[in-house]
Amino acid sequence: MKITPIPPQIDPSAGKKIAYAVGHNSFPGVNGPVVSIAFTVVHSKEGDVGALHVERFQVTEKSIWRLAALAGAVGYSEAFDPTVDEDLEAVFATGPLVIDLQENTYNGRTRLEIKNFSAWRGDKSEKWQGIVTGGEARWDSILTKIKARLTQSGGAGTTMSNVTTNTDDIPF
C-alpha cells in the first residue's frame, strides 16, 4: 500500500492578512445559532499563506454586527440571513477581504481572533485560486472528521445539526 504524504499544516499568525472565506457550518449554541466561518490566507507579510483560520459568530441581536461588517468588507450589499446556507454562500463568493488577527487570552487560553474586517481594494493574484481551492479542501476534510466523530459518539458533546460547506468556485 502506498500513501500520500500530507504537507504540514500552516497555522496563522497575528497580523493583517488578505483572506477568502472558504466554508462555513452552523450549529445550535447555548445563546442561539452559531456560524463558524473558515478563512484561508492568500497573502501575508508573516509568511502564513495557506493557513486556515476559523472564526465563530454568535447569531444574536447583540453580536450580529460582526457578520454585517464581514459582509460589508467583501463588498456584499444585500440583506441576508446568516442562518441560511445559500445566503452565506452568496456573501462569501463576493471576494477577498483583509482580516486583522490578534491574540486574545480568555480563561488562561490564548488564541487568535479576528478583530477587524476591511475591504481589499487591490488586484487579485491568479495564484490565489489554488490557495483558495486548497483551503476549501482542508475545510471539507475537517468537517468530514467532525461529522464522523459526532456519528461515532451518537452526537454527545458538541452538536452540529446543519454541517455545510461553501464549495462554489470563488470568482476572480
Contact map, one row per residue, 1 for C-alpha under 8 A:
1110000000000000000000000000000000000000000000000000000000000000000000000000000000000000000000000000000000000000000000000000000000000000000000000000000000000000000000000000
1111000000000000000000000000000000000000000000000000000000000000000000000000000000000000000000000000000000000000000000000000000000000000000000000000000000000000000000000000
1111100000000000000000000000000000000000000000000000000000000000000000000000000000000000000000000000000000000000000000000000000000000000000000000000000000000000000000000000
0111110000000000000000000000000000000000000000000000000000000000000000000000000000000000000000000000000000000000000000000000000000000000000000000000000000000000000000000000
0011111000000000000000000000000000000000000000000000000000000000000000000000000000000000000000000000000000000000000000000000000000000000000000000000000000000000000000000000
0001111100000000000000000000000000000000000000000000000000000000000000000000000000000000000000000000000000000000000000000000000000000000000000000000000000000000000000000000
0000111110000000000000000000000000000000000000000000000000000000000000000000000000000000000000000000000000000000000000000000000000000000000000000000000000000000000000000000
0000011111000000000000000000000000000000000000000000000000000000000000000000000000000000000000000000000000000000000000000000000000000000000000000000000000000000000000000000
0000001111100000000000000000000000000000000000000010000000000000000000000000000000000000000000000000000000000000000000000000000000000000000000000000000000000000000000000000
0000000111110000000000000000000000000000000000011111000000000000000000000000000000000000000000000000000000000000000000000000000000000000000000000000000000000000000000000000
0000000011111000000000000000000000000000000000010011100000000000000000000000000000000000000000000000000000000000000000000000000000000000000000000000000000000000000000000000
0000000001111100000000000000000000000000100000010011100000000000000000000000000000000000000000000000000000000000000000000000000000000000000000000000000000000000000000000000
0000000000111110000000000000000000000000000001010000000000000000000000000000000000000000000000000000100000000001000000000000000000000000000000000000000000000000000000000000
0000000000011111000000000000000000000000000000000000000000000000000000000000000000000000000000000001111000000001000000000000000000000000000000000000000000000000000000000000
0000000000001111100000000000000000000000000001000000000000000000000000000000000000000000000000000001110000000000000000000000000000000000000000000000000000000000000000000000
0000000000000111110000000000000000000000000100000000000000000000000000000000000000000000000000000111100000000000000000000000000000000000000000000000000000000000000000000000
0000000000000011111000000000000000000000111110000000000000000000000000000000000000000000000000000111100000000000000000000000000000000000000000000000000000000000000000000000
0000000000000001111100000000000000000000111100000000000000000000000000000000000000000000000000011110000000000000000000010000000000000000000000000000000000000000000000000000
0000000000000000111110000000000000000011111000000000000000000000000000000000000000000000000000011110000000000000000000000000000000000000000000000000000000000000000000000000
0000000000000000011111000000000000000011110000000000000000000000000000000000000000000000000100111000000000000000000000000000000000010000000000000000000000000000000000000000
0000000000000000001111100000000000001111000000000000000000000000000000000000000000000000000100010000000000000000000000000000000000000000000000000000000000000000000000000000
0000000000000000000111110000000000001111000000000000000000000000000000000000000000000000000100000000000000000000000000000000000000010011001000000000000000000000000011100000
0000000000000000000011111000000000001110000000000000000000000000000000000000000000000000000000000000000000000000000000000000000000000001001100000000000000000000000111100000
0000000000000000000001111100000000111100000000000000000000000000000000000000000000000000000000000000000000000000000000000000000000000000000000000000000000000000001111000000
0000000000000000000000111110000000111000000000000000000000000000000000000000000000000000000000000000000000000000000000000000000000000000000000000000000000000001011110000000
0000000000000000000000011111000011110000000000000000000000000000000000000000000000100000000000000000000000000000000000000000000000000000000000000000000000000001111100000000
0000000000000000000000001111100011100000000000000000000000000000000000000000000000000000000000000000000000000000000000000000000000000000000000000000000000000011111000000000
0000000000000000000000000111110111000000000000000000000000000000000000000000000000000000000000000000000000000000000000000000000000000000000000000000000000000011100000000000
0000000000000000000000000011111111000000000000000000000001000000000000000000000000000000000000000000000000000000000000000000000000000000000000000000000000000000000000000000
0000000000000000000000000001111110000000000000000000000000000000000000000000000000000000000000000000000000000000000000000000000000000000000000000000000000000000000000000000
0000000000000000000000000000111110000000000000000000000001010000000000000000000000000000000000000000000000000000000000000000000000000000000000000000000000000000000000000000
0000000000000000000000000001111111000000000000000000000001110000000000000000000000000000000000000000000000000000000000000000000000000000000000000000000000000000000000000000
0000000000000000000000000111111111100000000000000000000001110000000000000000000000100000000000000000000000000000000000000000000000000000000000000000000000000000000000000000
0000000000000000000000000111100111110000000000000000000111100000000000000000000000000000000000000000000000000000000000000000000000000000000000000000000000000000000000000000
0000000000000000000000011110000011111000000000000000000111100000000000000000000001100000000000000000000000000000000000000000000000000000000000000000000000000000000000000000
0000000000000000000000011100000001111100000000000000011110000000000000000000000000000000000000000000000000000000000000000000000000000000000000000000000000000000000000000000
0000000000000000000011111000000000111110000000000000011110000000000000000000000000000000000000000000000000000000000000000000000000000000000000000000000000000000000000000000
0000000000000000000011110000000000011111000000000001111000000000000000000000000000000000000000000000000000000000000000000000000000000000001000000000000000000000000000000000
0000000000000000001111100000000000001111100000000001111000000000000000000000000000000000000000000000000000000000000000000000000000000010000000000000000000000000000000000000
0000000000000000001111000000000000000111110000001111100000000000000000000000000000000000000000000000000000000000000000000000000000110010000000000000000000000000000000000000
0000000000010000111100000000000000000011111100011111100000000000000000000000000000000000000000000000000000000000000000000000000000100000000000000000000000000000000000000000
0000000000000000111100000000000000000001111100001100000000000000000000000000000000000000000000000000000000000000000000000000000100110000000000000000000000000000000000000000
0000000000000000111000000000000000000000111110111000000000000000000000000000000000000000000000000000000000000000000000000000000000000000000000000000000000000000000000000000
0000000000000001110000000000000000000000111111111000000000000000000000000000000000000000000000000000000000000000000000000000000000000000000000000000000000000000000000000000
0000000000000000100000000000000000000000001111110000000000000000000000000000000000000000000000000000000000000000000000000000000000000000000000000000000000000000000000000000
0000000000001010000000000000000000000000000111110000000000000000000000000000000000000000000000000000000000000000000000000000000000000000000000000000000000000000000000000000
0000000000000000000000000000000000000000001111111000000000000000000000000000000000000000000000000000000000000000000000000000000000000000000000000000000000000000000000000000
0000000001111000000000000000000000000000101111111110000000000000000000000000000000000000000000000000000000000000000000000000000000000000000000000000000000000000000000000000
0000000001000000000000000000000000000001111100111110000000000000000000000000000000000000000000000000000000000000000000000000000000100000000000000000000000000000000000000000
0000000001000000000000000000000000000001110000011111000000000000000000000000000000000000000000000000000000000000000000000000000000110110000000000000000000000000000000000000
0000000011110000000000000000000000000001100000011111100000000000000000000000000000000000000000000000000000000000000000000000000000000010000000000000000000000000000000000000
0000000001110000000000000000000000000111100000000111110000000000000000000000000000000000000000000000000000000000000000000000000000000010000000000000000000000000000000000000
0000000000110000000000000000000000000111100000000011111000000000000000000000000000000000000000000000000000000000000000000000000000000000000000000000000000000000000000000000
0000000000000000000000000000000000011110000000000001111100000000000000000000000000000000000000000000000000000000000000000000000000000000000000000000000000000000000000000000
0000000000000000000000000000000000011110000000000000111110000000000000000000000000000000000000000000000000000000110000000000000000000000000000000000000000000000000000000000
0000000000000000000000000000000001111000000000000000011111000000000000000000000000000000000000000000000000000000000000000000000000000000000000000000000000000000000000000000
0000000000000000000000000000000001111000000000000000001111100011011000000000000000000000000000000000000000000000000000000000000000000000000000000000000000000000000000000000
0000000000000000000000000000101111100000000000000000000111110011000000000000000000000000000000000000000000000000000000000000000000000000000000000000000000000000000000000000
0000000000000000000000000000000111100000000000000000000011111011000000000000000001100000000000000000000000000000000000000000000000000000000000000000000000000000000000000000
0000000000000000000000000000001110000000000000000000000001111111000000000000000000000000000000000000000000000000000000000000000000000000000000000000000000000000000000000000
0000000000000000000000000000000000000000000000000000000000111111000000000000000000000000000000000000000000000000000000000000000000000000000000000000000000000000000000000000
0000000000000000000000000000000000000000000000000000000000011111100000000000000000000000000000000000000000000000000000000000000000000000000000000000000000000000000000000000
0000000000000000000000000000000000000000000000000000000011111111110000000000000000000000000000000000000000000000000000000000000000000000000000000000000000000000000000000000
0000000000000000000000000000000000000000000000000000000011111111111100000000000000000000000000000000000000000000000000000000000000000000000000000000000000000000000000000000
0000000000000000000000000000000000000000000000000000000000000111111110000000000000000000000000000000000000000000000000000000000000000000000000000000000000000000000000000000
0000000000000000000000000000000000000000000000000000000010000011111111000000000000000000000000000000000000000000000000000000000000000000000000000000000000000000000000000000
0000000000000000000000000000000000000000000000000000000010000001111111100000000001000000000000000000000000000000000000000000000000000000000000000000000000000000000000000000
0000000000000000000000000000000000000000000000000000000000000001111111110000000000000000000000000000000000000000000000000000000000000000000000000000000000000000000000000000
0000000000000000000000000000000000000000000000000000000000000000111111111000000000000000000000000000000000000000000010000000000000000000000000000000000000000000000000000000
0000000000000000000000000000000000000000000000000000000000000000011111111100000000000000000000000000000000000000000011000000000000000000000000000000000000000000000000000000
0000000000000000000000000000000000000000000000000000000000000000001111111111100000000000001100000000000000000000000000000000000000000000000000000000000000000000000000000000
0000000000000000000000000000000000000000000000000000000000000000000111111111100000000000000000000000000000000000000000100000000000000000000000000000000000000000000000000000
0000000000000000000000000000000000000000000000000000000000000000000011111111000000000000000000001100000000000000000011110000000000000000000000000000000000000000000000000000
0000000000000000000000000000000000000000000000000000000000000000000001111111000000000000001101111000000000000000000001110000000000000000000000000000000000000000000000000000
0000000000000000000000000000000000000000000000000000000000000000000000111111100000000000000001100000000000000000000000100000000000000000000000000000000000000000000000000000
0000000000000000000000000000000000000000000000000000000000000000000000111111110000000000001001000000000000000000000000000000000000000000000000000000000000000000000000000000
0000000000000000000000000000000000000000000000000000000000000000000000110011111000000000000000000000000000000000000000000000000000000000000000000000000000000000000000000000
0000000000000000000000000000000000000000000000000000000000000000000000000001111100000000000000000000000000000000000000000000000000000000000000000000000000000000000000000000
0000000000000000000000000000000000000000000000000000000000000000000000000000111110000000000000000000000000000000000000000000000000000000000000000000000000000000000000000000
0000000000000000000000000000000000000000000000000000000000000000000000000000011111000011000000000000000000000000000000000000000000000000000000000000000000000000000000000000
0000000000000000000000000000000000000000000000000000000000000000000000000000001111110011000000000000000000000000000000000000000000000000000000000000000000000000000000000000
0000000000000000000000000000000000100000000000000000000000100000001000000000000111111011000000000000000000000000000000000000000000000000000000000000000000000000000000000000
0000000000000000000000000100000010100000000000000000000000100000000000000000000011111011000000000000000000000000000000000000000000000000000000000000000000000000000000000000
0000000000000000000000000000000000000000000000000000000000000000000000000000000011111111000000000000000000000000000000000000000000000000000000000000000000000000000000000000
0000000000000000000000000000000000000000000000000000000000000000000000000000000001111111100000000000000000000000000000000000000000000000000000000000000000000000000100000000
0000000000000000000000000000000000000000000000000000000000000000000000000000000000011111110000000000000000000000000000000000000000000000000000000000000000000000000000000000
0000000000000000000000000000000000000000000000000000000000000000000000000000000111111111111000000000000000000000000000000000000000000000000000000000000000000000000000000000
0000000000000000000000000000000000000000000000000000000000000000000000000000000111111111111100000000000000000000000000000000000000000000000000000000000000000000000000000000
0000000000000000000000000000000000000000000000000000000000000000000000000000000000001111111110000000000000000000000000000000000000000000000000000000000000000000000001010000
0000000000000000000000000000000000000000000000000000000000000000000000000000000000000111111111000000000000000000000000000000000000000000000000000000000000000000000000000000
0000000000000000000000000000000000000000000000000000000000000000000000100101000000000011111111000000000000000000000000000000000000000000000000000000000000000000000000000000
0000000000000000000111000000000000000000000000000000000000000000000000100100000000000001111111100000000000000000000000000000000000000000000000000000000000000000000000000000
0000000000000000000000000000000000000000000000000000000000000000000000000000000000000000111111100000000000000000000000000000000000000000000000000000000000000000000000011110
0000000000000000000000000000000000000000000000000000000000000000000000000111000000000000011111110000000000000000000000000000000000000000000000000000000000000000000000000110
0000000000000000000100000000000000000000000000000000000000000000000000000110000000000000000111111000000000000000000000000000000000000000000000000000000000000000000000000111
0000000000000000011110000000000000000000000000000000000000000000000000000100000000000000000001111100000000000000000000110000000000000000000000000000000000000000000000000000
0000000000000000011100000000000000000000000000000000000000000000000000001100000000000000000000111110000000000000000011110000000000000000000000000000000000000000000000000000
0000000000000001111000000000000000000000000000000000000000000000000000001000000000000000000000011111000000000000000011110000000000000000000000000000000000000000000000000000
0000000000000001111000000000000000000000000000000000000000000000000000000000000000000000000000001111100000000000011111000000000000000000000000000000000000000000000000000000
0000000000000111100000000000000000000000000000000000000000000000000000000000000000000000000000000111110000000000011110000000000000000000000000000000000000000000000000000000
0000000000001111100000000000000000000000000000000000000000000000000000000000000000000000000000000011111000000001111100000000000000000000000000000000000000000000000000000000
0000000000000110000000000000000000000000000000000000000000000000000000000000000000000000000000000001111100000001111000000000000000000000000000000000000000000000000000000000
0000000000000100000000000000000000000000000000000000000000000000000000000000000000000000000000000000111110000111100000000000000000000000000000000000000000000000000000000000
0000000000000000000000000000000000000000000000000000000000000000000000000000000000000000000000000000011111000111100000000000000000000000000000000000000000000000000000000000
0000000000000000000000000000000000000000000000000000000000000000000000000000000000000000000000000000001111111110000000000000000000000000000000000000000000000000000000000000
0000000000000000000000000000000000000000000000000000000000000000000000000000000000000000000000000000000111111100000000000000000000000000000000000000000000000000000000000000
0000000000000000000000000000000000000000000000000000000000000000000000000000000000000000000000000000000011111000000000000000000000000000000000000000000000000000000000000000
0000000000000000000000000000000000000000000000000000000000000000000000000000000000000000000000000000000011111100000000000000000000000000000000000000000000000000000000000000
0000000000000000000000000000000000000000000000000000000000000000000000000000000000000000000000000000000011111110000000000000000000000000000000000000000000000000000000000000
0000000000000000000000000000000000000000000000000000000000000000000000000000000000000000000000000000001111011111000000000000000000000000000000000000000000000000000000000000
0000000000000000000000000000000000000000000000000000000000000000000000000000000000000000000000000000001110001111100000000000000000000000000000000000000000000000000000000000
0000000000001100000000000000000000000000000000000000000000000000000000000000000000000000000000000000111100000111110000000000000000000000000000000000000000000000000000000000
0000000000000000000000000000000000000000000000000000001000000000000000000000000000000000000000000000111100000011111000000000000000000000000000000000000000000000000000000000
0000000000000000000000000000000000000000000000000000001000000000000000000000000000000000000000000011110000000001111110000000000000000000000000000000000000000000000000000000
0000000000000000000000000000000000000000000000000000000000000000000000000000000000000000000000000011110000000000111110000000000000000000000000000000000000000000000000000000
0000000000000000000000000000000000000000000000000000000000000000000000000000000000000000000000000011100000000000011111000000000000000000000000000000000000000000000000000000
0000000000000000000000000000000000000000000000000000000000000000000011001000000000000000000000001111000000000000011111100000000000000000000000000000000000000000000000000000
0000000000000000000000000000000000000000000000000000000000000000000001001100000000000000000000001110000000000000000111110000000000000000000000000000000000000000000000000000
0000000000000000000000000000000000000000000000000000000000000000000000011110000000000000000000011100000000000000000011111000000000000000000000000000000000000000000000000000
0000000000000000010000000000000000000000000000000000000000000000000000001100000000000000000000011100000000000000000001111100000000000000000000000000000000000000000000000000
0000000000000000000000000000000000000000000000000000000000000000000000000000000000000000000000000000000000000000000000111110000000000000000000000000000000000000000000000000
0000000000000000000000000000000000000000000000000000000000000000000000000000000000000000000000000000000000000000000000011111000000000000000000000000000000000000000000000000
0000000000000000000000000000000000000000000000000000000000000000000000000000000000000000000000000000000000000000000000001111100000000000000000000000000000000000000000000000
0000000000000000000000000000000000000000000000000000000000000000000000000000000000000000000000000000000000000000000000000111110100000000000000000000000000000000000000000001
0000000000000000000000000000000000000000000000000000000000000000000000000000000000000000000000000000000000000000000000000011111110000000000000000000000000000000000000000000
0000000000000000000000000000000000000000000000000000000000000000000000000000000000000000000000000000000000000000000000000001111110000000000000000000000000000000000000000001
0000000000000000000000000000000000000000000000000000000000000000000000000000000000000000000000000000000000000000000000000000111111100000000000000000000000000000000000000000
0000000000000000000000000000000000000000010000000000000000000000000000000000000000000000000000000000000000000000000000000001111111110000000000000000000000000000000000000000
0000000000000000000000000000000000000000000000000000000000000000000000000000000000000000000000000000000000000000000000000000111111111000000000000000000000000000000000000101
0000000000000000000000000000000000000000000000000000000000000000000000000000000000000000000000000000000000000000000000000000001111111100000000000000000000000000000000000000
0000000000000000000000000000000000000001110000001100000000000000000000000000000000000000000000000000000000000000000000000000001111111110000000000000000000000000000000000000
0000000000000000000101000000000000000001010000000100000000000000000000000000000000000000000000000000000000000000000000000000000111111111000000000000000000000000000000000100
0000000000000000000000000000000000000000000000000000000000000000000000000000000000000000000000000000000000000000000000000000000011111111100000000000000000000000000000000000
0000000000000000000000000000000000000000000000000100000000000000000000000000000000000000000000000000000000000000000000000000000001111111110000000000000000000000000000000000
0000000000000000000001000000000000000011000000000111000000000000000000000000000000000000000000000000000000000000000000000000000000111111111000000000000000000000000000000000
0000000000000000000001100000000000000000000000000000000000000000000000000000000000000000000000000000000000000000000000000000000000011111111100000000000000000000000001100000
0000000000000000000000000000000000000000000000000000000000000000000000000000000000000000000000000000000000000000000000000000000000001111111110000000000000000000000000000000
0000000000000000000000000000000000000000000000000000000000000000000000000000000000000000000000000000000000000000000000000000000000000111111111000000000000000000000000000000
0000000000000000000001100000000000000100000000000000000000000000000000000000000000000000000000000000000000000000000000000000000000000011111111100000000000000000000010000000
0000000000000000000000100000000000000000000000000000000000000000000000000000000000000000000000000000000000000000000000000000000000000001111111110000000000000000000010000000
0000000000000000000000000000000000000000000000000000000000000000000000000000000000000000000000000000000000000000000000000000000000000000111111111000000000000000000000000000
0000000000000000000000000000000000000000000000000000000000000000000000000000000000000000000000000000000000000000000000000000000000000000011111111100000000000000000000000000
0000000000000000000000000000000000000000000000000000000000000000000000000000000000000000000000000000000000000000000000000000000000000000001111111110000000000000001000000000
0000000000000000000000000000000000000000000000000000000000000000000000000000000000000000000000000000000000000000000000000000000000000000000111111111000000000000000000000000
0000000000000000000000000000000000000000000000000000000000000000000000000000000000000000000000000000000000000000000000000000000000000000000011111111100000000000000000000000
0000000000000000000000000000000000000000000000000000000000000000000000000000000000000000000000000000000000000000000000000000000000000000000001111111110000000000000000000000
0000000000000000000000000000000000000000000000000000000000000000000000000000000000000000000000000000000000000000000000000000000000000000000000111111111000000001001000000000
0000000000000000000000000000000000000000000000000000000000000000000000000000000000000000000000000000000000000000000000000000000000000000000000011111111100000000000000000000
0000000000000000000000000000000000000000000000000000000000000000000000000000000000000000000000000000000000000000000000000000000000000000000000001111111110000000000000000000
0000000000000000000000000000000000000000000000000000000000000000000000000000000000000000000000000000000000000000000000000000000000000000000000000111111111110110000000000000
0000000000000000000000000000000000000000000000000000000000000000000000000000000000000000000000000000000000000000000000000000000000000000000000000011111111100000000000000000
0000000000000000000000000000000000000000000000000000000000000000000000000000000000000000000000000000000000000000000000000000000000000000000000000001111111100000000000000000
0000000000000000000000000000000000000000000000000000000000000000000000000000000000000000000000000000000000000000000000000000000000000000000000000000111111110000000000000000
0000000000000000000000000000000000000000000000000000000000000000000000000000000000000000000000000000000000000000000000000000000000000000000000000000011111110000000000000000
0000000000000000000000000000000000000000000000000000000000000000000000000000000000000000000000000000000000000000000000000000000000000000000000000000011111111110000000000000
0000000000000000000000000000000000000000000000000000000000000000000000000000000000000000000000000000000000000000000000000000000000000000000000000000010011111110000000000000
0000000000000000000000000000000000000000000000000000000000000000000000000000000000000000000000000000000000000000000000000000000000000000000000000000000000111110000000000000
0000000000000000000000000000000000000000000000000000000000000000000000000000000000000000000000000000000000000000000000000000000000000000000000000000010000111111000000000000
0000000000000000000000000011000000000000000000000000000000000000000000000000000000000000000000000000000000000000000000000000000000000000000000000000010000111111100000000000
0000000000000000000000001111000000000000000000000000000000000000000000000000000000000000000000000000000000000000000000000000000000000000000000000010000000000111111000000000
0000000000000000000000000111000000000000000000000000000000000000000000000000000000000000000000000000000000000000000000000000000000000000000000000000000000000011111000000000
0000000000000000000000001110000000000000000000000000000000000000000000000000000000000000000000000000000000000000000000000000000000000000000000000000000000000001111100000000
0000000000000000000000011110000000000000000000000000000000000000000000000000000000000000000000000000000000000000000000000000000000000000000000100010000000000001111110000000
0000000000000000000000111100000000000000000000000000000000000000000000000000000000001000000000000000000000000000000000000000000000000000000000000000000000000000011111000000
0000000000000000000001111000000000000000000000000000000000000000000000000000000000000000000000000000000000000000000000000000000000000000001100000000000000000000001111100000
0000000000000000000001110000000000000000000000000000000000000000000000000000000000000000100000000000000000000000000000000000000000000001000000000000000000000000000111110000
0000000000000000000001100000000000000000000000000000000000000000000000000000000000000000000000000000000000000000000000000000000000000001000000000000000000000000000011111000
0000000000000000000000000000000000000000000000000000000000000000000000000000000000000000100010000000000000000000000000000000000000000000000000000000000000000000000001111100
0000000000000000000000000000000000000000000000000000000000000000000000000000000000000000000010000000000000000000000000000000000000000000000000000000000000000000000000111110
0000000000000000000000000000000000000000000000000000000000000000000000000000000000000000000011100000000000000000000000000000000010010000000000000000000000000000000000011111
0000000000000000000000000000000000000000000000000000000000000000000000000000000000000000000011100000000000000000000000000000000000000000000000000000000000000000000000001111
0000000000000000000000000000000000000000000000000000000000000000000000000000000000000000000000100000000000000000000000000001010010000000000000000000000000000000000000000111
